[in-house]
């Protein structure tokens, strides 16, 4: 089900729509993620993937009016950010030159003609001439099989941006894309139209629920009397729907707010790889301007139009408080799991079990655990020895400090040595002036300690 389109372009580029503030937030998240995506998957190994394919299934005409200026649309931003990310990679690997293709689809010939014109104006005509960029006039769903076959033949990585002005992206579509193996989806999930349908549940909407594979979802909406609880319920059911029916392992949302408390729609990122989720969370932290845990007791990040105008696209001034709150709540969550594991738990397992329940990135996980180690609540074991390293590795074992480490393989005869280390460290701490904890904001660099293009195959 789609809303009536409110964006229209003429083929000659003389008629173009105005850009609303919430759409700017969407474009900023998209462009930042594309740049980060390129830097990570192309830069975190010696050679990098040979081929990448990026698809915008509802591309529009390529440009908007922004007052007296112009605002580039999603297609142009995708190309520009791919180039920018690739330049960063080539600073380290000047020999690297992957084969990158773009496919832009819209069902309105006026829109695709305008996009072609705007690409030429932006200096990207060579992509059209070389065939590296295809512009297709058709319905995205009618082109989906062709797109999937192109990616299967090319192999490599792929990214789909799907912004259909409505509720057209069914879980079945996501399921086909994710089944490719190294594909990701960033889609818009409208709440306004969905709520209207859900509150009625009339017979005429039965076909919609069946096609959307949502018969068993959103069934308790009427019981959510509190407005904010209802918003949280809709978000969680949407994530559950795409995870289960779309066969998606990792899903994360970014709220685009209609007003101070109402979500207009969500950007939902879907992938099968934890590294992709990590990169997306780092991206969303940059453009989040909601207070921490705005989502009514559940973790979430988002973009509110009011602060966009008042603070000129920069992260809202609650960013440092967000980091403080995030680390404090994360530490509490992690310590509960550590104390439940009598034999300890590896950093990798701890991260993978919790990463979809909080907005924290790997550096924040490390900060939280290091703080707990300083407070003597935990010990970190690496290769059967205590470690004081600040760069925690995947197979490092996290144990509660009160545990006798006799049960750790290979540590049976080292208990006295471990105790002596603890005693020496305690004496050293007593002889030093206690320093107040300082939190460092996240770095802008995408080189994340311990992160590779495949989290589960990371080198020690």
C-alpha positions, 0 to 999 in steps of 0.5 A: 500500500502506498501513499499518494506521491507528494514529490514530482519532477519534470524531465527538463528539471524545471519542476522539482519538489521542496525538501522537507527537513525530515527527508534531509535527516534520511539523506544525511544518514544514507550518505554517511553510511555509504561512505563508512560502508565503503571504507570498512568493507574495502579497507579492512583487508589486504585486497578488498572485494572486487565488485560492489553493486548499489541499488536505489529502488525509488530514486526520484529525479535526483535533486530538491529545492532547499529554499534558494539552494538545491539539495541532492537526492539519494542517487547523487549522494550515493555516487558521491559518497562511494567516491569519497569513501574509495578515496580514503581507502586508496590513500592506504591502498593506491592499487585498489580499484574495484568494479562498482555499479549503480542501478537507479529505478523509478516508475515515472519516466519524467523522474528518470529523465530528470535524474539523468540530467542531474547526474550529468550536471553533477559531473557523473556522465561518465558513469552513464557512458561506461554503463557503470550506472543504469537508470531504469524506468519501471516499478522496482518490484518488477525489476527485482529479479533482474537486479538479483540476477545481476548481483548473483552474476557479479557476486561481491557486495550489494546495498539496496536503498528502498524509500517507496513513500509507503509500505511497499517493501514486504518481508518477502522482498527483504528475504530475497535480497538478504539471501544473496549473502552479502547484501544489506537493505536500508528502507523506510517504514512508514508508521502513519499509514500502518496505524490507520490500517491497524486500528481498523483491521477491516476485511478489506485490509486482510489481503494487505496483512496476508501479502505483508506476512503480518497476520500474526503481528501487531495483534495487541495494538489495542491494548497499548493505551499509553501513546508512547508504549504504542509507539514502542510496540509498533517499532518492536513489532516492525523489527520482529516482522522483518527479522522473522519473515525476512530471515534477517539476523540483524536489524536496527532503527533510526526514528524520523520524528513528525513532532516532539513525540511522534515517529513519522517513519523509521529508517530500518537497516537490515543485514546478516553481518554484525559488522554492518550493524556496528558501522550503522550504529556509528553512523546513526550516533553522528546524526542522532539528536534525540536524548538517550533512550528516547524510545520510552525505555527501549534503546533508540536513536533518531532525528527530530526536526526542531533540533535540526533547525535550531542546531544546523545539522550538527549533533544535538548538545546531548551527545556527551550525556548520551555517551555517559548514559549509554556506557553506564547502562551498558555496564549494568547490562554486561555485568548481569550477563558476566555474573550469570556465566560461571565459566566466564564469557568471551568478548565476542559472545558478550557483544553478539548477544547484546548488540541489538539491544543497545546503541553502543558501538565496540569502542563503547563496549570496551570503555564499559568493560575497562571501567568495570575492570578498574573497579575490580568487578571483572578480570579479563583473561587472554591466552590463559593470562590476565591482561590489562590491555585496553584493546579487548579481543574477541576471544578474551574471557571476561570473568567476575573478579570474585571467581577463583580462576581454577576452572579456566583451562590451563590456569590450575597451577597459576592461581597463586600467580594470578593472586600475586598480580592482583595484590601488586596491582592493588598496592600500585593503585593505593600509591597513586592518586585516583583520577576522575574517569573521563569519557572520550567521544567516539572518533570519526575514523572508521578504523574500529579496534578489533573490527574486520569486514567479517567479525566472526573471522577476525584475526587475534 
